Amino acid sequence: MARDSRFKGVRDFRRTTCVLVGGVAIAFVLGLALENVFIKRMYGRDHLAQVLLSFGMILVIDEVRQILFGKDVHSVAPPAWLSPRSPIPTRRKVCCWRPSRSSARVAR
């Protein structure tokens, strides 16, 4: 039992690595397929046709995503290192990730 629990982290790391590598490979193959089937035909045309094709592809890919995974959007909690409260010189405490997120917007 101790041996099994000791290697649990290694199994999780391998699984995560396999999922990430597989996702990148699938995205690469789908990108190549879209390029060869649709986008190469638009190389000689005007910009409006290219924009319309891009917008249409966004709509179709989003519909396929909704059909496969559903329309229900789940929120994800922030990581533990972003969840502690940080004192700000006000009377209420603000989660520390919100000021960092707003400062990133100002920096753009």
N, C-alpha and C positions, 0 to 999 in steps of 0.2 A: 504493500500500500504506500509506503514512504517513497519507494522508487517511482511509482506512478505519479504521485503528486509533485515529485521533484522535476520531472520532465514535462509537466503540463505547460509551462511557459514556452518551452522549445516547440511543442506541438502547435501552440497558438501562434507563435512567430512563423512557423512554416506555413500554416494555413493562411495567415494574413499575407505572407509574401506570395503564395500561389494565387490568391485572389487578386492581388494588385497586378501581378505580372499578367495573369489571364485577362484582366480587364483592359490593360493597355494593349495587349495583343488583339483582342476583339475590336477595340476602338480603331486600331491601325488598319485592320482588314476592312472594316466597314467604311472607313475614310477612303481607302483606296478604291473600293467598289463604287462609292458615290462619285468620286473623282472621274473614274473611267466611264461610268454610265451617263452621268448628267453634266458635270461641269466642263469636261473637254469639249462638249458640243457648243458651249457658250463662249469659247475663246475669241472667235472672230466677230461676235455680235456687239451691239451697243451696250452701254452700262445699265440701261433700264431693264433689259432682258436678264442681265446677270443679277440685278437686285431682286427682280420678281422671282427668279428661280431660287435664290437664297431664302427669300421670305416664304415661298411655298414649301421648300424643304423643311424649314423650321416648323411650320404648321403640321406637316405630315409626320415628322419625327415626334413632335409633342403628342399628337393623337395616338401614335403607336405606343409611346410610353404610357399614356393614360390607359390604353386597352390592356397592356401587359401588367402594369403595376397598380392600376387604380388611381382614382382622383383624391384619395384620402391623404392629406399631407400630415406627417408626424413631425413634431418639433424635437430637436435634439438639445439636451441640456449642455451648458458650457462645461468645459473641462474643470476638474477640481481646482487647478491652480488659478483659474479665473473666477471661481465662485466666492472666495472670501470677501468680506466687506472691507472697504478701505475708507478710513475717515477722510472726509473732505470738509473744509471749513464751513460747513452748514450744519443745520440741526438734524438733518436726516443722513443716514448712511446710504451710499450708493455702491452698487456692485462695481468692482474695479474694471471690468471689461467694457462697460459703457463709456467711461471717459476716454479709454484708449481707442475705442471704435470711433468716437466723435473726433478725436484728434487726428486720426488717420484720414477722415474726410476733409478736414481743414488743410492738411498737408498736401492734398492733391492739387 
